[in-house]
């Protein structure tokens, strides 16, 4: 069977090398990215995402945190902006206006994780994804919120999910997709599954399996073989993917495939 929808790359043989030469030459033209995440018990994910997007070449980035963190990090994290939090320190529903305001300032938004488990935060993220039509990348526990309510993203355009295979399995189950996904499946069958799933549903997907990172966009799939393990692969990959996609909005498949190349 010929799989013309599948392309393979390695660090030494990138699929779209010309894309790197067309990137913005200075920060003023390199786009604006909003990073969202954190709770009063930790903000490692948004802080690390901020570092990674700067490495990836973003022009300007802001980080939106729950205001319960302001006393803790306000003096040491200059990129921080704050929105209302619940008594337990997660984002509250009242944060929606600020989240929409900040996302409208940006060219794209990265929901980086460390949101904690909170019912109000779940409602906030659902309302945000419904009201905001721009580019959104979700990873880490932001994915866990949408797997319990998949209709929020299944038909939403401009959405990228960077997730583990177990999260992808839960998303497939929650969306009642007829094709099963399992940890024992080989790379070929996962490629076929991603081709079918992203041909049927709107979100783009990046997932790691069997030492490969797979990118799937509207039925097209690329696989990139990893030579070494990537620390915090979801957060690192999501950060770089959000930047590459923002800077190449008309070429999402090519941009995301380039983004996952080992540096």
C-alpha positions in Angstrom: 0.0 0.0 0.0 1.4 3.4 -1.0 1.1 6.0 1.7 1.6 9.3 -0.2 0.4 11.1 2.9 3.4 10.0 5.0 6.8 11.8 4.9 9.8 10.9 7.0 12.7 13.1 8.1 15.9 12.9 10.3 18.1 15.6 11.7 20.4 15.2 8.7 17.7 15.1 6.1 15.0 17.7 7.0 11.9 17.7 4.8 11.5 21.4 4.4 15.0 23.0 4.9 14.0 26.1 2.9 11.5 27.1 5.5 14.3 28.0 7.9 15.7 30.6 5.5 12.3 32.4 5.3 12.0 33.1 9.0 11.9 36.7 10.2 15.3 38.3 10.4 14.6 40.5 13.5 12.5 40.3 16.6 10.1 43.1 15.6 8.8 40.9 12.7 8.9 37.6 14.6 5.5 37.7 16.2 3.8 37.9 19.6 3.0 34.8 21.7 0.9 34.6 24.8 1.8 31.8 27.2 -0.8 30.8 29.8 -0.5 28.4 32.7 0.4 28.0 36.4 -1.3 27.8 39.7 -0.3 28.8 43.2 1.6 25.5 43.7 3.8 25.9 40.7 4.5 27.7 37.5 7.3 25.7 36.0 5.5 24.9 32.8 4.8 28.5 31.7 8.2 29.7 32.9 10.0 27.0 31.0 7.8 27.6 27.9 8.9 31.2 28.0 12.5 30.2 27.9 11.9 27.8 25.0 9.9 30.3 22.9 12.7 32.8 23.2 15.2 30.1 22.0 12.8 29.3 19.2 13.0 32.9 17.9 9.7 34.5 19.0 9.6 38.3 18.8 7.7 39.1 22.0 6.1 36.9 24.6 4.0 37.5 27.6 3.1 35.0 30.3 -0.4 35.1 31.9 -0.5 33.6 35.4 -3.1 33.4 38.2 -2.9 36.4 40.5 -2.3 34.1 43.4 1.3 33.8 42.1 1.9 37.5 42.0 3.5 37.8 45.5 5.7 34.8 44.8 7.0 35.5 41.3 6.1 39.2 40.6 9.5 40.5 41.5 11.5 37.8 39.7 9.5 37.3 36.5 9.2 40.5 34.5 7.2 38.9 31.6 4.3 38.0 33.9 0.8 39.3 33.6 -1.9 38.3 36.0 -5.6 37.2 36.0 -8.1 36.4 38.8 -7.6 33.1 40.6 -9.7 30.9 42.7 -9.1 30.6 46.5 -7.1 27.5 45.8 -4.8 29.4 43.4 -5.9 28.2 39.9 -7.4 30.4 37.2 -11.0 31.4 38.0 -13.8 32.0 35.5 -13.3 35.7 36.2 -10.0 35.4 34.3 -11.8 35.1 31.0 -11.8 38.8 30.1 -8.1 39.2 30.8 -7.3 36.0 28.9 -9.2 37.2 25.9 -7.6 40.7 26.1 -4.1 39.2 26.2 -4.8 36.7 23.5 -6.1 39.4 21.2 -2.8 41.3 21.8 -0.9 38.2 20.6 -0.7 36.4 17.3 -1.1 33.0 19.0 -1.6 31.5 22.4 0.1 28.6 24.1 -1.7 26.8 27.0 1.5 25.5 28.6 0.2 23.6 31.6 0.4 23.4 35.3 -3.2 24.6 35.5 -3.9 22.2 38.4 -7.2 20.3 38.8 -10.0 22.8 39.2 -13.6 22.9 38.0 -13.5 26.7 37.5 -10.4 26.4 35.4 -12.0 23.8 33.2 -15.0 26.1 32.5 -12.6 29.0 31.8 -10.6 27.1 29.2 -13.7 25.8 27.6 -15.2 29.3 27.2 -11.9 30.6 26.0 -11.6 28.0 23.3 -15.2 28.8 22.2 -14.7 32.6 22.1 -11.2 32.9 20.8 -10.7 32.0 17.1 -6.9 32.4 16.8 -4.1 29.9 16.9 -4.0 27.9 20.1 -1.5 25.2 21.1 -2.3 23.0 24.1 0.0 20.7 26.0 0.5 18.9 29.3 -2.5 19.2 31.7 -4.3 21.6 29.3 -4.9 18.5 27.3 -6.5 16.7 30.2 -9.1 19.4 30.4 -10.2 18.9 26.8 -10.1 15.1 26.8 -13.1 15.2 29.2 -15.0 17.6 26.9 -13.6 16.9 23.4 -16.3 18.7 21.5 -14.6 21.9 22.5 -11.7 21.2 20.1 -12.7 18.5 17.7 -14.2 20.9 15.2 -12.2 24.0 16.2 -9.9 25.3 13.6 -6.4 26.8 14.4 -5.8 24.2 17.2 -2.7 22.2 17.9 -2.5 19.4 20.5 0.9 18.3 21.7 0.2 15.2 23.8 1.3 11.9 25.0 0.1 8.7 23.5 -2.0 8.0 26.6 -3.6 11.4 26.3 -4.3 10.7 22.6 -5.9 7.4 23.6 -8.2 9.2 26.0 -9.1 11.8 23.4 -9.9 9.1 20.9 -12.1 7.2 23.4 -13.9 10.4 24.5 -14.6 11.3 20.9 -15.9 7.8 20.2 -13.6 7.3 17.3 -14.1 3.8 15.8 -10.4 3.1 15.1 -8.7 1.9 18.3 -5.3 3.2 19.4 -2.9 1.3 21.7 0.6 1.4 23.1 1.5 -1.8 21.3 0.7 -0.5 17.8 3.7 -0.1 15.5 4.7 3.2 13.9 3.0 2.3 10.6 -0.4 1.8 12.2 -0.1 5.0 14.2 0.7 6.9 11.0 -2.5 5.4 9.4 -4.5 6.3 12.5 -3.3 9.9 12.6 -4.0 10.2 8.9 -7.5 9.1 9.4 -8.2 11.0 12.6 -6.9 14.4 11.5 -8.6 13.9 8.2 -11.9 13.7 10.1 -11.3 16.2 12.9 -9.9 19.7 12.9 -7.0 19.8 15.4 -3.4 19.2 14.4 -1.6 16.6 16.5 2.0 16.1 17.6 2.7 12.8 19.5 5.8 10.8 20.3 5.9 7.0 19.9 8.7 4.5 19.4 11.5 7.1 19.3 9.7 9.1 16.7 7.8 12.4 16.8 4.7 12.3 14.6 3.1 15.4 13.2 -0.4 15.2 11.7 -2.2 18.0 9.8 -5.4 17.4 7.9 -4.4 13.9 7.0 -0.8 14.5 6.2 1.7 12.9 8.5 5.4 13.3 9.1 7.6 11.3 11.4 11.0 12.5 12.8 13.3 9.9 14.3 14.9 11.0 17.5 18.6 10.3 18.1 18.4 11.3 21.7 15.6 11.7 24.2 14.2 15.3 24.5 13.8 16.4 28.1 10.3 17.6 28.8 9.5 16.8 25.2 5.9 17.9 25.2 6.6 21.4 26.6 9.7 21.9 24.5 8.0 20.7 21.4 4.8 22.7 22.0 6.9 25.9 22.6 8.9 25.5 19.4 5.8 24.4 17.4 3.8 27.4 18.5 6.5 29.7 17.3 7.2 28.0 14.0 3.4 27.8 13.3 2.9 31.5 14.2 5.7 32.5 11.8 4.4 30.3 9.0 0.6 30.5 9.3 -0.2 29.4 5.7 2.1 26.3 6.0 1.2 24.5 9.2 2.3 21.0 8.2 5.7 22.2 7.0 6.1 24.6 10.0 5.3 21.9 12.6 7.4 19.3 10.9 10.4 21.7 11.0 9.7 22.6 14.6 10.2 19.0 15.9 13.6 18.6 14.3 16.3 18.1 17.0 18.3 21.3 17.5 
